[in-house]
Amino acid sequence: MTLTVRQYAPSDLEACRDLWRELTQRHRDIYDDQIIGGDNPHLAFDDHLEKPDRADTWVAEQDGQVVAFVSLLADGDEGEIDPIVVRSDLRSQGIGTRLLRLTIDEARRRGVRSLSIRPVARNVEAIALYHEIGFRTLGHIDMFMVLDADSDRDWKPGIELHGRDYRY
C-alpha cells in the first residue's frame, strides 16, 4: 500500500471531519468522559480551518482514502503542530512520524524558530512519539483545577514536576 502526502483540499472536508471525530473519541476514551467535544465534535474541524494562524494542512492518503492529517500553525517565528490525527487502525505504522517530519521541515523552511505540540497528558503513546522525534523542551503547561465536586472524571496520580505532584 502506497502512502501519499499532499496539501489539504476542500474535497477532504468530510474525511478530515471523520478523523477529528476519531481524535475526540480517543480523548473521550482516555479520560473516560464521553461528553468531551460535545454532540458534534467533527464540526470543530471547520473552526480549525478558519484559524488565522493556520499556515498549512496536509493529508495522508492510502488507497485513495484520507487516513491522517496534520496542521502547522504559525505566528511569526513561533509555530505549533495542531492537530495531528491518524486513523485509529493505522496508528504505530509510521504515518504520524512521516507527517511530523514533513511539518517540522516546513516550519524550518518558513523560518519558524521554535515549534510546539500539545498532546493531552494521558496520550502516553503520542508523548513518547513526540519525545522520540525531538520534542524534549517544556514550554507552557496547562494546569486545571476541578471546581465541580461531582465531576465523574477520574484524574490519575503520577506526574511530578519541580518537586510537586500532579494528577492527569
Secondary structure, 3 states (H helix, E strand, C coil): CCEEEEECCHHHHHHHHHHHHHHHHHHHHHHCCCCCCCCCHHHHHHHHHCCCCEEEEEEEEECCEEEEEEEEEEECCEEEEEEEEECHHHCCCCHHHHHHHHHHHHHHHCCCCEEEECCCCCCHHHHHHHHHHCCCCCCCCCCCCCCCCCCCCCCCEEEEECCEEEEC
